[in-house]
């Protein structure tokens, strides 16, 4: 439970920091960063099309060398707003990591609202993952997952799937991030 509390606190602190960063121009290019050895990193992407109540979602699972092990895409319908979509996507990603028997996972959503009211549901979903952590990811470190999620709402790619590796059409992004992460 302490891990979840620290994540919620980190989210609130990150939101405050982002407000401060808006006031200061920065030239630092943030990149995708790998997890430590023996851990996996699950980047989560979400894209919401309000006028159709259509949400696109994706997760990308990578190892400490930046290699994409698996990725998945899914369409969500019948939800009321972006916050509801983000919560459903987080639960879907957690369930997926359990299904794929991931034991040490860092979840990296792009930017999330505080899910204090849903904390019990999140912890219940995480109970089958031996070691887990949450950490907020900036847009520049989450491009692949975001673009896959966006393909649902922009290109109407509504077929859900799980696949090994990365999607071919994003090869350049994932290979570039892998190279930069090894520097």
GUNU-862415 format. One line per field, with one value per atom (N, C-alpha, C): residue number from 1; residue in three letters; chain; atom name; x, y, z. Coordinates in Angstrom, 1 decimal, always signed. Example, Ala and Ser with C-alpha at 12.3 -4.5 7.8 and 13.67 -1.06 7.14 Angstrom:
BEGIN
seq	1;1;1;2;2;2 $
type	ALA;ALA;ALA;SER;SER;SER $
mol	A;A;A;A;A;A $
atom	N;CA;C;N;CA;C $
c1	+13.2;+12.3;+13.2;+12.8;+13.7;+12.9 $
c2	-5.7;-4.5;-3.3;-2.2;-1.1;+0.0 $
c3	+7.8;+7.8;+7.8;+7.1;+7.1;+7.9 $
//
This chain:
BEGIN
seq	1;1;1;2;2;2;3;3;3;4;4;4;5;5;5;6;6;6;7;7;7;8;8;8;9;9;9;10;10;10;11;11;11;12;12;12;13;13;13;14;14;14;15;15;15;16;16;16;17;17;17;18;18;18;19;19;19;20;20;20;21;21;21;22;22;22;23;23;23;24;24;24;25;25;25;26;26;26;27;27;27;28;28;28;29;29;29;30;30;30;31;31;31;32;32;32;33;33;33;34;34;34;35;35;35;36;36;36;37;37;37;38;38;38;39;39;39;40;40;40;41;41;41;42;42;42;43;43;43;44;44;44;45;45;45;46;46;46;47;47;47;48;48;48;49;49;49;50;50;50;51;51;51;52;52;52;53;53;53;54;54;54;55;55;55;56;56;56;57;57;57;58;58;58;59;59;59;60;60;60;61;61;61;62;62;62;63;63;63;64;64;64;65;65;65;66;66;66;67;67;67;68;68;68;69;69;69;70;70;70;71;71;71;72;72;72;73;73;73;74;74;74;75;75;75;76;76;76;77;77;77;78;78;78;79;79;79;80;80;80;81;81;81;82;82;82;83;83;83;84;84;84;85;85;85;86;86;86;87;87;87;88;88;88;89;89;89;90;90;90;91;91;91;92;92;92;93;93;93;94;94;94;95;95;95;96;96;96;97;97;97;98;98;98;99;99;99;100;100;100;101;101;101;102;102;102;103;103;103;104;104;104;105;105;105;106;106;106;107;107;107;108;108;108;109;109;109;110;110;110;111;111;111;112;112;112;113;113;113;114;114;114;115;115;115;116;116;116;117;117;117;118;118;118;119;119;119;120;120;120;121;121;121;122;122;122;123;123;123;124;124;124;125;125;125;126;126;126;127;127;127;128;128;128;129;129;129;130;130;130;131;131;131;132;132;132;133;133;133;134;134;134;135;135;135;136;136;136;137;137;137;138;138;138;139;139;139;140;140;140;141;141;141;142;142;142;143;143;143;144;144;144;145;145;145;146;146;146;147;147;147;148;148;148;149;149;149;150;150;150;151;151;151;152;152;152;153;153;153;154;154;154;155;155;155;156;156;156;157;157;157;158;158;158;159;159;159;160;160;160;161;161;161;162;162;162;163;163;163;164;164;164;165;165;165;166;166;166;167;167;167;168;168;168;169;169;169;170;170;170;171;171;171;172;172;172;173;173;173;174;174;174;175;175;175;176;176;176;177;177;177;178;178;178;179;179;179;180;180;180;181;181;181;182;182;182;183;183;183 $
type	UNK;UNK;UNK;UNK;UNK;UNK;UNK;UNK;UNK;UNK;UNK;UNK;UNK;UNK;UNK;UNK;UNK;UNK;UNK;UNK;UNK;UNK;UNK;UNK;UNK;UNK;UNK;UNK;UNK;UNK;UNK;UNK;UNK;UNK;UNK;UNK;UNK;UNK;UNK;UNK;UNK;UNK;UNK;UNK;UNK;UNK;UNK;UNK;UNK;UNK;UNK;UNK;UNK;UNK;UNK;UNK;UNK;UNK;UNK;UNK;UNK;UNK;UNK;UNK;UNK;UNK;UNK;UNK;UNK;UNK;UNK;UNK;UNK;UNK;UNK;UNK;UNK;UNK;UNK;UNK;UNK;UNK;UNK;UNK;UNK;UNK;UNK;UNK;UNK;UNK;UNK;UNK;UNK;UNK;UNK;UNK;UNK;UNK;UNK;UNK;UNK;UNK;UNK;UNK;UNK;UNK;UNK;UNK;UNK;UNK;UNK;UNK;UNK;UNK;UNK;UNK;UNK;UNK;UNK;UNK;UNK;UNK;UNK;UNK;UNK;UNK;UNK;UNK;UNK;UNK;UNK;UNK;UNK;UNK;UNK;UNK;UNK;UNK;UNK;UNK;UNK;UNK;UNK;UNK;UNK;UNK;UNK;UNK;UNK;UNK;UNK;UNK;UNK;UNK;UNK;UNK;UNK;UNK;UNK;UNK;UNK;UNK;UNK;UNK;UNK;UNK;UNK;UNK;UNK;UNK;UNK;UNK;UNK;UNK;UNK;UNK;UNK;UNK;UNK;UNK;UNK;UNK;UNK;UNK;UNK;UNK;UNK;UNK;UNK;UNK;UNK;UNK;UNK;UNK;UNK;UNK;UNK;UNK;UNK;UNK;UNK;UNK;UNK;UNK;UNK;UNK;UNK;UNK;UNK;UNK;UNK;UNK;UNK;UNK;UNK;UNK;UNK;UNK;UNK;UNK;UNK;UNK;UNK;UNK;UNK;UNK;UNK;UNK;UNK;UNK;UNK;UNK;UNK;UNK;UNK;UNK;UNK;UNK;UNK;UNK;UNK;UNK;UNK;UNK;UNK;UNK;UNK;UNK;UNK;UNK;UNK;UNK;UNK;UNK;UNK;UNK;UNK;UNK;UNK;UNK;UNK;UNK;UNK;UNK;UNK;UNK;UNK;UNK;UNK;UNK;UNK;UNK;UNK;UNK;UNK;UNK;UNK;UNK;UNK;UNK;UNK;UNK;UNK;UNK;UNK;UNK;UNK;UNK;UNK;UNK;UNK;UNK;UNK;UNK;UNK;UNK;UNK;UNK;UNK;UNK;UNK;UNK;UNK;UNK;UNK;UNK;UNK;UNK;UNK;UNK;UNK;UNK;UNK;UNK;UNK;UNK;UNK;UNK;UNK;UNK;UNK;UNK;UNK;UNK;UNK;UNK;UNK;UNK;UNK;UNK;UNK;UNK;UNK;UNK;UNK;UNK;UNK;UNK;UNK;UNK;UNK;UNK;UNK;UNK;UNK;UNK;UNK;UNK;UNK;UNK;UNK;UNK;UNK;UNK;UNK;UNK;UNK;UNK;UNK;UNK;UNK;UNK;UNK;UNK;UNK;UNK;UNK;UNK;UNK;UNK;UNK;UNK;UNK;UNK;UNK;UNK;UNK;UNK;UNK;UNK;UNK;UNK;UNK;UNK;UNK;UNK;UNK;UNK;UNK;UNK;UNK;UNK;UNK;UNK;UNK;UNK;UNK;UNK;UNK;UNK;UNK;UNK;UNK;UNK;UNK;UNK;UNK;UNK;UNK;UNK;UNK;UNK;UNK;UNK;UNK;UNK;UNK;UNK;UNK;UNK;UNK;UNK;UNK;UNK;UNK;UNK;UNK;UNK;UNK;UNK;UNK;UNK;UNK;UNK;UNK;UNK;UNK;UNK;UNK;UNK;UNK;UNK;UNK;UNK;UNK;UNK;UNK;UNK;UNK;UNK;UNK;UNK;UNK;UNK;UNK;UNK;UNK;UNK;UNK;UNK;UNK;UNK;UNK;UNK;UNK;UNK;UNK;UNK;UNK;UNK;UNK;UNK;UNK;UNK;UNK;UNK;UNK;UNK;UNK;UNK;UNK;UNK;UNK;UNK;UNK;UNK;UNK;UNK;UNK;UNK;UNK;UNK;UNK;UNK;UNK;UNK;UNK;UNK;UNK;UNK;UNK;UNK;UNK;UNK;UNK;UNK;UNK;UNK;UNK;UNK;UNK;UNK;UNK;UNK;UNK;UNK;UNK;UNK;UNK;UNK;UNK;UNK;UNK;UNK;UNK;UNK;UNK;UNK;UNK;UNK;UNK;UNK;UNK;UNK;UNK;UNK;UNK;UNK;UNK;UNK;UNK;UNK;UNK;UNK;UNK;UNK;UNK;UNK;UNK $
mol	A;A;A;A;A;A;A;A;A;A;A;A;A;A;A;A;A;A;A;A;A;A;A;A;A;A;A;A;A;A;A;A;A;A;A;A;A;A;A;A;A;A;A;A;A;A;A;A;A;A;A;A;A;A;A;A;A;A;A;A;A;A;A;A;A;A;A;A;A;A;A;A;A;A;A;A;A;A;A;A;A;A;A;A;A;A;A;A;A;A;A;A;A;A;A;A;A;A;A;A;A;A;A;A;A;A;A;A;A;A;A;A;A;A;A;A;A;A;A;A;A;A;A;A;A;A;A;A;A;A;A;A;A;A;A;A;A;A;A;A;A;A;A;A;A;A;A;A;A;A;A;A;A;A;A;A;A;A;A;A;A;A;A;A;A;A;A;A;A;A;A;A;A;A;A;A;A;A;A;A;A;A;A;A;A;A;A;A;A;A;A;A;A;A;A;A;A;A;A;A;A;A;A;A;A;A;A;A;A;A;A;A;A;A;A;A;A;A;A;A;A;A;A;A;A;A;A;A;A;A;A;A;A;A;A;A;A;A;A;A;A;A;A;A;A;A;A;A;A;A;A;A;A;A;A;A;A;A;A;A;A;A;A;A;A;A;A;A;A;A;A;A;A;A;A;A;A;A;A;A;A;A;A;A;A;A;A;A;A;A;A;A;A;A;A;A;A;A;A;A;A;A;A;A;A;A;A;A;A;A;A;A;A;A;A;A;A;A;A;A;A;A;A;A;A;A;A;A;A;A;A;A;A;A;A;A;A;A;A;A;A;A;A;A;A;A;A;A;A;A;A;A;A;A;A;A;A;A;A;A;A;A;A;A;A;A;A;A;A;A;A;A;A;A;A;A;A;A;A;A;A;A;A;A;A;A;A;A;A;A;A;A;A;A;A;A;A;A;A;A;A;A;A;A;A;A;A;A;A;A;A;A;A;A;A;A;A;A;A;A;A;A;A;A;A;A;A;A;A;A;A;A;A;A;A;A;A;A;A;A;A;A;A;A;A;A;A;A;A;A;A;A;A;A;A;A;A;A;A;A;A;A;A;A;A;A;A;A;A;A;A;A;A;A;A;A;A;A;A;A;A;A;A;A;A;A;A;A;A;A;A;A;A;A;A;A;A;A;A;A;A;A;A;A;A;A;A;A;A;A;A;A;A;A;A;A;A;A;A;A;A;A;A;A;A;A;A;A;A;A;A;A;A;A;A;A;A;A;A;A;A;A;A;A;A;A;A;A;A $
atom	N;CA;C;N;CA;C;N;CA;C;N;CA;C;N;CA;C;N;CA;C;N;CA;C;N;CA;C;N;CA;C;N;CA;C;N;CA;C;N;CA;C;N;CA;C;N;CA;C;N;CA;C;N;CA;C;N;CA;C;N;CA;C;N;CA;C;N;CA;C;N;CA;C;N;CA;C;N;CA;C;N;CA;C;N;CA;C;N;CA;C;N;CA;C;N;CA;C;N;CA;C;N;CA;C;N;CA;C;N;CA;C;N;CA;C;N;CA;C;N;CA;C;N;CA;C;N;CA;C;N;CA;C;N;CA;C;N;CA;C;N;CA;C;N;CA;C;N;CA;C;N;CA;C;N;CA;C;N;CA;C;N;CA;C;N;CA;C;N;CA;C;N;CA;C;N;CA;C;N;CA;C;N;CA;C;N;CA;C;N;CA;C;N;CA;C;N;CA;C;N;CA;C;N;CA;C;N;CA;C;N;CA;C;N;CA;C;N;CA;C;N;CA;C;N;CA;C;N;CA;C;N;CA;C;N;CA;C;N;CA;C;N;CA;C;N;CA;C;N;CA;C;N;CA;C;N;CA;C;N;CA;C;N;CA;C;N;CA;C;N;CA;C;N;CA;C;N;CA;C;N;CA;C;N;CA;C;N;CA;C;N;CA;C;N;CA;C;N;CA;C;N;CA;C;N;CA;C;N;CA;C;N;CA;C;N;CA;C;N;CA;C;N;CA;C;N;CA;C;N;CA;C;N;CA;C;N;CA;C;N;CA;C;N;CA;C;N;CA;C;N;CA;C;N;CA;C;N;CA;C;N;CA;C;N;CA;C;N;CA;C;N;CA;C;N;CA;C;N;CA;C;N;CA;C;N;CA;C;N;CA;C;N;CA;C;N;CA;C;N;CA;C;N;CA;C;N;CA;C;N;CA;C;N;CA;C;N;CA;C;N;CA;C;N;CA;C;N;CA;C;N;CA;C;N;CA;C;N;CA;C;N;CA;C;N;CA;C;N;CA;C;N;CA;C;N;CA;C;N;CA;C;N;CA;C;N;CA;C;N;CA;C;N;CA;C;N;CA;C;N;CA;C;N;CA;C;N;CA;C;N;CA;C;N;CA;C;N;CA;C;N;CA;C;N;CA;C;N;CA;C;N;CA;C;N;CA;C;N;CA;C;N;CA;C;N;CA;C;N;CA;C;N;CA;C;N;CA;C;N;CA;C;N;CA;C;N;CA;C;N;CA;C;N;CA;C;N;CA;C;N;CA;C;N;CA;C;N;CA;C;N;CA;C;N;CA;C;N;CA;C;N;CA;C;N;CA;C;N;CA;C;N;CA;C;N;CA;C;N;CA;C;N;CA;C;N;CA;C;N;CA;C;N;CA;C;N;CA;C;N;CA;C;N;CA;C;N;CA;C;N;CA;C;N;CA;C;N;CA;C $
c1	+0.8;+0.0;+0.9;+2.0;+2.9;+3.3;+3.5;+3.9;+2.9;+1.6;+0.5;+0.4;+0.6;+0.5;+1.6;+2.8;+3.9;+3.7;+3.0;+2.7;+1.7;+0.6;-0.3;+0.3;+1.2;+1.9;+2.8;+3.5;+4.3;+3.5;+2.3;+1.4;+1.1;+0.7;+0.4;+1.6;+2.8;+4.0;+4.4;+4.2;+4.5;+3.7;+2.4;+1.5;+1.9;+2.3;+2.8;+4.1;+5.0;+6.3;+6.0;+5.0;+4.7;+4.2;+3.5;+3.0;+4.2;+5.2;+6.4;+7.2;+7.3;+8.1;+7.5;+6.2;+5.6;+6.1;+6.6;+7.0;+8.5;+9.2;+10.6;+10.9;+11.5;+11.8;+12.9;+12.7;+13.7;+14.1;+15.4;+15.8;+16.2;+15.9;+16.3;+15.4;+15.9;+15.1;+15.0;+13.8;+13.5;+13.4;+14.0;+13.9;+13.4;+13.1;+12.6;+13.8;+13.5;+14.6;+14.2;+15.2;+15.0;+14.8;+14.2;+14.1;+15.5;+15.7;+16.9;+16.8;+18.0;+18.1;+17.2;+16.5;+15.6;+14.2;+14.0;+12.7;+12.2;+10.9;+10.2;+9.5;+9.4;+8.7;+7.5;+6.4;+5.1;+4.7;+4.9;+4.5;+3.0;+2.2;+0.8;+0.4;-0.3;-0.8;-2.3;-2.9;-4.3;-4.6;-5.7;-6.1;-7.7;-8.3;-9.7;-10.3;-11.4;-12.1;-13.5;-13.6;-14.8;-16.1;-16.1;-17.3;-17.9;-17.1;-17.6;-17.5;-17.1;-16.9;-16.1;-15.0;-14.1;-12.8;-12.2;-10.9;-10.0;-8.8;-7.7;-6.8;-6.3;-5.3;-4.2;-3.1;-2.0;-1.1;-0.4;+0.7;+1.9;+3.1;+4.3;+5.2;+5.6;+6.4;+7.8;+8.8;+10.2;+11.1;+12.2;+13.2;+14.2;+15.2;+16.2;+17.1;+17.1;+18.0;+17.1;+15.9;+15.0;+14.3;+14.5;+13.9;+12.4;+11.6;+10.1;+9.8;+9.3;+8.9;+7.5;+6.6;+5.2;+4.6;+3.5;+2.7;+1.2;+0.3;-1.1;-1.8;-2.9;-3.8;-5.2;-6.1;-7.5;-8.3;-9.5;-10.5;-11.4;-11.8;-12.7;-13.9;-15.1;-16.3;-17.3;-18.2;-19.2;-18.8;-17.6;-17.1;-17.6;-17.6;-18.1;-17.1;-15.9;-14.9;-13.4;-12.5;-11.1;-10.6;-11.0;-10.6;-11.0;-12.3;-12.8;-12.0;-11.7;-10.9;-9.5;-8.9;-7.5;-7.5;-8.6;-8.7;-8.9;-9.8;-10.0;-8.8;-8.0;-6.8;-5.7;-5.6;-4.7;-5.0;-6.3;-6.7;-6.5;-6.7;-6.5;-5.0;-4.1;-2.7;-2.2;-2.7;-2.4;-2.8;-4.0;-4.5;-3.7;-3.3;-2.4;-1.1;-0.5;+0.8;+0.7;-0.5;-0.7;-0.9;-1.6;-1.9;-0.6;+0.4;+1.6;+2.7;+2.3;+3.1;+4.4;+4.2;+5.3;+5.4;+6.6;+6.9;+7.4;+8.2;+8.7;+8.4;+7.4;+7.0;+6.9;+7.4;+7.3;+6.2;+5.1;+4.1;+4.4;+4.3;+4.6;+3.5;+2.5;+1.4;+2.0;+1.4;+1.9;+1.6;+0.4;+0.0;-1.3;-1.5;-2.7;-3.3;-4.6;-5.3;-5.0;-5.3;-5.1;-6.3;-6.1;-7.1;-7.3;-7.3;-7.5;-8.7;-9.8;-11.1;-11.0;-10.2;-10.1;-8.9;-8.2;-7.0;-7.2;-8.3;-8.5;-8.6;-9.3;-9.4;-8.0;-7.2;-5.9;-5.0;-5.0;-4.3;-4.7;-6.0;-6.6;-6.1;-6.0;-5.5;-4.0;-3.3;-1.8;-1.4;-2.3;-2.0;-1.3;-1.4;-0.7;+0.6;+1.0;+2.3;+3.3;+4.3;+5.2;+5.8;+6.4;+7.0;+6.5;+6.1;+5.6;+5.9;+5.9;+6.1;+5.3;+4.9;+4.3;+5.3;+5.4;+6.2;+5.6;+5.5;+4.9;+5.9;+5.4;+6.2;+5.8;+6.8;+6.5;+6.2;+5.6;+5.2;+6.4;+7.5;+8.6;+9.2;+8.9;+9.3;+8.2;+7.1;+6.0;+5.4;+6.2;+5.7;+5.1;+5.8;+5.3;+3.9;+3.7;+2.4;+1.4;+1.7;+0.7;+0.3;+1.2;+0.9;+0.1;+0.3;-0.5;-1.9;-2.0;-3.4;-4.1;-3.4;-4.0;-4.5;-3.8;-4.2;-5.7;-6.1;-7.5;-8.5;-8.3;-9.2;-9.0;-7.8;-7.5;-7.7;-7.3;-7.4;-8.5;-9.2;-10.3;-9.8;-8.6;-8.0;-8.6;-9.8;-10.6;-10.3;-9.5;-9.2;-8.2;-8.6;-7.6;-6.7;-5.5;-4.5;-3.4;-2.7;-1.4;-0.4;+0.8;+1.8;+3.2;+4.1;+5.5;+6.1;+7.1;+7.9;+7.0;+7.4;+6.7;+6.0;+5.0;+4.4;+5.4;+5.4;+6.4;+6.4;+5.2;+5.1;+5.7;+6.1;+6.8;+8.2;+8.7;+10.1;+11.1;+11.1;+12.0;+12.0;+10.8;+10.7;+11.3;+10.9;+11.4;+12.9;+13.4;+14.8;+15.6;+15.1;+15.8;+15.8;+14.7;+14.6;+15.6;+15.6;+16.5;+18.0;+18.4;+19.7;+20.1;+19.2;+19.4;+19.5;+18.7;+18.7;+20.0;+20.7;+21.9;+23.1;+22.9;+24.0;+24.4 $
c2	-1.2;+0.0;+1.3;+1.2;+2.4;+2.7;+1.7;+2.0;+2.8;+2.4;+3.2;+4.6;+4.7;+6.1;+6.9;+6.4;+7.2;+7.5;+6.6;+7.0;+8.1;+8.1;+9.2;+10.5;+10.4;+11.6;+12.1;+11.2;+11.6;+12.2;+11.7;+12.3;+13.8;+14.0;+15.4;+16.3;+15.8;+16.6;+16.9;+15.9;+16.1;+17.2;+17.2;+18.2;+19.6;+19.7;+21.0;+21.4;+20.4;+20.7;+21.1;+20.5;+20.8;+22.2;+22.7;+24.1;+25.0;+24.7;+25.5;+25.5;+24.3;+24.2;+25.0;+25.3;+26.1;+27.5;+28.0;+29.3;+29.5;+28.4;+28.4;+27.7;+28.3;+27.7;+26.7;+25.5;+24.4;+23.9;+23.6;+23.0;+21.6;+21.0;+19.6;+18.7;+17.8;+16.8;+15.6;+15.3;+14.1;+12.9;+11.7;+10.6;+9.4;+8.3;+7.1;+6.6;+6.2;+5.6;+4.2;+3.3;+1.9;+1.7;+0.6;+0.2;-0.4;-0.6;-1.3;-2.8;-3.4;-4.8;-5.7;-6.6;-7.6;-7.0;-5.7;-5.1;-4.9;-4.8;-4.5;-3.2;-2.5;-1.2;-1.2;-0.9;-0.9;+0.6;+1.1;+2.4;+2.3;+3.2;+3.2;+4.5;+4.3;+5.4;+5.5;+6.7;+6.9;+8.0;+7.9;+9.0;+8.9;+10.1;+10.2;+11.0;+10.5;+11.2;+11.5;+12.7;+13.1;+13.0;+13.5;+13.5;+12.2;+11.1;+9.8;+8.9;+9.5;+8.7;+7.4;+7.6;+6.6;+6.8;+5.8;+5.9;+4.8;+5.3;+4.4;+4.1;+2.9;+2.6;+1.7;+1.8;+0.9;+0.8;-0.4;-0.5;-1.2;-0.8;-1.3;-1.8;-3.1;-3.7;-3.9;-3.2;-3.3;-3.8;-4.3;-4.8;-3.7;-4.0;-3.0;-2.6;-3.3;-2.9;-2.1;-1.9;-1.1;-2.0;-3.3;-4.2;-4.3;-4.0;-4.2;-5.7;-6.2;-7.6;-7.8;-7.0;-7.1;-5.7;-5.6;-4.4;-4.8;-3.9;-4.2;-2.9;-3.1;-2.0;-2.4;-1.4;-1.7;-0.5;-0.6;+0.4;+0.3;+1.5;+1.5;+2.4;+1.9;+2.7;+2.7;+3.6;+3.6;+4.3;+5.0;+5.7;+7.1;+7.8;+9.1;+10.2;+10.0;+11.0;+10.5;+11.4;+11.0;+10.4;+10.9;+10.3;+8.9;+8.6;+7.2;+6.3;+6.8;+6.1;+5.7;+6.7;+6.5;+5.5;+5.5;+4.5;+3.1;+2.9;+1.6;+1.1;+2.0;+1.6;+1.2;+1.9;+1.4;+0.0;-0.2;-1.5;-2.6;-2.3;-3.2;-3.5;-2.5;-2.7;-3.6;-3.4;-4.2;-5.6;-5.8;-7.2;-7.9;-7.1;-7.7;-8.1;-7.3;-7.7;-9.0;-9.1;-10.3;-11.5;-11.3;-12.4;-12.9;-11.9;-12.3;-12.6;-12.8;-13.2;-12.4;-11.1;-10.1;-10.0;-10.2;-10.2;-8.9;-8.2;-6.9;-5.9;-5.0;-4.1;-2.7;-1.8;-0.3;+0.1;+0.7;+1.2;+2.7;+3.1;+4.5;+5.1;+5.5;+6.2;+7.6;+8.1;+9.4;+10.5;+10.7;+11.8;+11.4;+11.3;+10.7;+11.6;+11.6;+12.3;+11.4;+12.0;+11.2;+10.3;+9.0;+8.0;+7.6;+8.6;+8.3;+7.4;+7.8;+7.1;+5.6;+5.4;+4.0;+3.2;+3.7;+3.1;+1.6;+1.3;-0.1;-1.0;-0.5;-1.3;-1.5;-0.5;-0.6;-1.6;-1.5;-2.4;-3.8;-4.0;-5.4;-5.9;-5.1;-5.6;-5.9;-5.2;-5.4;-6.6;-7.2;-8.2;-9.4;-9.7;-10.8;-10.5;-9.3;-8.9;-8.8;-9.6;-9.7;-8.3;-7.6;-6.3;-5.3;-4.2;-3.2;-1.8;-0.8;+0.6;+1.4;+2.6;+3.5;+4.7;+5.3;+6.5;+7.2;+8.5;+9.3;+9.5;+9.4;+9.5;+10.8;+11.5;+12.7;+12.2;+13.1;+12.8;+12.3;+12.9;+12.5;+11.1;+10.6;+9.3;+8.2;+8.6;+7.7;+7.8;+8.2;+8.4;+7.2;+6.1;+4.8;+4.4;+4.3;+3.9;+4.9;+6.2;+7.2;+7.1;+6.9;+6.8;+5.6;+4.5;+3.3;+3.5;+4.2;+4.5;+5.5;+6.4;+7.4;+6.8;+5.7;+5.0;+4.5;+4.2;+3.8;+4.9;+6.1;+7.2;+7.9;+8.0;+8.8;+7.9;+6.7;+5.8;+4.8;+4.8;+3.8;+2.4;+2.2;+0.8;+0.2;-0.4;-0.8;-2.2;-2.9;-4.3;-4.4;-5.0;-5.2;-6.3;-6.2;-7.3;-7.2;-8.3;-8.3;-8.9;-8.3;-8.8;-8.8;-9.6;-9.6;-8.4;-7.8;-6.7;-5.5;-4.6;-3.3;-3.4;-2.5;-2.4;-1.9;-2.5;-2.2;-0.7;-0.1;+1.3;+2.3;+1.8;+2.6;+2.1;+1.4;+0.9;+2.0;+3.0;+4.1;+4.7;+4.9;+5.5;+4.5;+3.3;+2.3;+2.0;+1.9;+1.7;+2.9;+4.1;+5.3;+5.4;+5.1;+5.2;+4.2;+3.0;+1.9;+2.4;+2.9;+3.4;+4.5;+5.5;+6.6;+6.2;+5.1;+4.6;+4.0;+3.4;+2.7;+3.7;+4.9;+5.9;+6.3 $
c3	+0.0;+0.0;+0.0;+0.6;+0.6;-0.8;-1.7;-3.0;-3.8;-3.6;-4.2;-3.7;-2.4;-1.8;-2.3;-2.5;-3.0;-4.5;-5.2;-6.6;-6.7;-5.9;-5.9;-5.5;-4.5;-4.1;-5.2;-5.9;-7.0;-8.1;-8.4;-9.4;-9.0;-7.8;-7.3;-7.4;-7.0;-7.0;-8.5;-9.4;-10.8;-11.4;-11.1;-11.6;-11.1;-9.9;-9.4;-10.1;-10.3;-11.0;-12.4;-13.1;-14.5;-14.6;-13.6;-13.6;-13.5;-12.7;-12.5;-13.8;-14.4;-15.6;-16.8;-16.8;-17.8;-17.8;-16.6;-16.4;-16.8;-16.9;-17.3;-18.6;-19.5;-20.8;-20.6;-21.1;-21.0;-22.4;-22.5;-23.8;-23.6;-22.5;-22.2;-23.0;-23.8;-24.5;-23.7;-23.2;-22.4;-23.4;-23.0;-23.8;-23.0;-23.7;-23.1;-22.3;-21.0;-20.2;-19.8;-19.9;-19.6;-18.1;-17.7;-16.3;-15.9;-14.6;-14.2;-14.6;-14.6;-15.0;-14.2;-14.8;-14.3;-14.2;-14.4;-14.4;-15.8;-16.0;-17.3;-17.1;-18.2;-18.2;-19.1;-18.6;-19.3;-19.6;-20.8;-21.1;-21.6;-21.1;-21.4;-22.2;-23.3;-24.1;-24.1;-24.2;-24.3;-25.2;-26.0;-26.9;-26.9;-26.6;-26.4;-27.5;-28.2;-29.2;-28.6;-28.0;-27.2;-28.0;-29.2;-30.0;-30.3;-30.3;-30.6;-29.3;-28.2;-26.9;-27.2;-28.0;-28.4;-27.8;-27.2;-26.6;-27.2;-27.5;-28.0;-26.9;-26.8;-25.7;-26.2;-25.6;-25.9;-24.7;-24.7;-23.8;-24.5;-24.1;-24.7;-23.6;-23.6;-22.6;-23.1;-22.4;-22.8;-21.7;-22.1;-21.1;-20.8;-20.0;-19.6;-20.7;-21.8;-22.9;-24.0;-23.7;-24.6;-25.6;-25.6;-26.5;-26.2;-27.3;-27.1;-27.1;-26.0;-25.9;-26.4;-26.0;-26.4;-26.5;-27.3;-27.3;-27.5;-27.2;-27.4;-27.7;-28.4;-28.7;-28.4;-28.0;-27.7;-27.9;-28.4;-28.4;-27.2;-26.7;-25.6;-26.0;-25.8;-26.1;-24.9;-25.0;-23.9;-22.6;-22.7;-21.5;-21.5;-20.4;-20.3;-20.5;-20.2;-20.2;-20.2;-20.4;-20.5;-19.2;-18.0;-16.8;-16.6;-17.0;-16.9;-17.8;-19.0;-20.0;-19.4;-18.8;-18.3;-17.2;-16.3;-15.3;-15.9;-16.9;-17.5;-18.2;-18.8;-19.5;-18.5;-17.4;-16.4;-15.9;-15.6;-15.1;-16.2;-17.5;-18.6;-18.7;-18.6;-18.6;-17.5;-16.3;-15.1;-15.4;-15.8;-16.1;-17.2;-18.1;-19.2;-18.7;-17.8;-17.2;-16.4;-15.6;-14.9;-15.8;-16.9;-17.9;-18.5;-18.7;-19.4;-18.3;-17.1;-16.0;-15.8;-16.0;-15.7;-14.1;-13.6;-12.2;-11.6;-12.4;-11.9;-13.0;-12.7;-13.7;-13.2;-14.0;-13.8;-14.7;-14.2;-15.1;-15.3;-16.6;-16.9;-17.8;-17.1;-17.9;-18.3;-19.4;-19.9;-18.8;-18.5;-17.5;-17.0;-15.7;-15.2;-14.1;-14.0;-12.9;-11.6;-10.5;-9.3;-9.1;-8.9;-8.8;-7.3;-6.4;-5.0;-4.7;-5.4;-5.1;-5.6;-6.5;-7.1;-6.6;-5.6;-5.1;-4.8;-4.1;-3.8;-5.0;-6.0;-7.3;-7.9;-7.9;-8.5;-7.7;-6.4;-5.6;-5.7;-5.9;-6.1;-7.4;-8.4;-9.7;-9.7;-8.8;-8.7;-7.8;-7.1;-6.1;-6.7;-8.0;-8.6;-9.2;-9.2;-9.7;-8.5;-8.5;-7.4;-7.0;-7.9;-7.6;-8.7;-8.2;-9.2;-8.7;-9.6;-9.3;-10.3;-9.9;-10.8;-10.9;-12.0;-12.2;-13.4;-13.3;-14.4;-15.5;-16.7;-17.9;-18.7;-19.1;-19.9;-21.4;-22.1;-23.5;-24.3;-24.2;-25.0;-24.7;-23.6;-23.2;-23.4;-24.0;-24.2;-25.6;-26.6;-27.9;-28.6;-28.5;-29.1;-28.7;-27.4;-26.8;-27.2;-27.1;-27.5;-29.0;-29.9;-31.3;-31.6;-30.9;-31.1;-30.6;-29.5;-29.0;-29.9;-30.4;-31.3;-32.6;-33.0;-34.3;-34.2;-33.0;-32.8;-33.1;-32.6;-32.8;-34.1;-34.5;-35.8;-37.0;-37.0;-38.2;-38.1;-37.0;-36.7;-36.8;-36.2;-36.1;-34.8;-35.0;-33.8;-33.4;-34.2;-33.8;-32.7;-31.6;-30.4;-30.7;-30.2;-30.4;-29.4;-29.2;-28.5;-29.5;-29.6;-30.5;-29.9;-30.4;-30.0;-30.7;-30.1;-30.7;-30.8;-31.7;-31.9;-33.3;-33.5;-34.8;-35.9;-37.0;-38.1;-38.4;-38.4;-38.8;-37.8;-36.6;-35.6;-35.4;-36.3;-36.2;-35.9;-36.6;-36.5;-35.1;-34.5;-33.2;-32.1;-32.2;-31.1;-31.3;-32.5;-32.6;-32.2;-32.5;-32.1;-30.6;-29.9;-28.5;-27.8;-28.4;-27.9;-28.0;-29.1;-29.3;-28.3;-28.2;-27.2;-25.8;-25.4;-24.1;-23.7;-24.7;-24.4;-24.3;-24.6;-24.6;-23.1 $
//
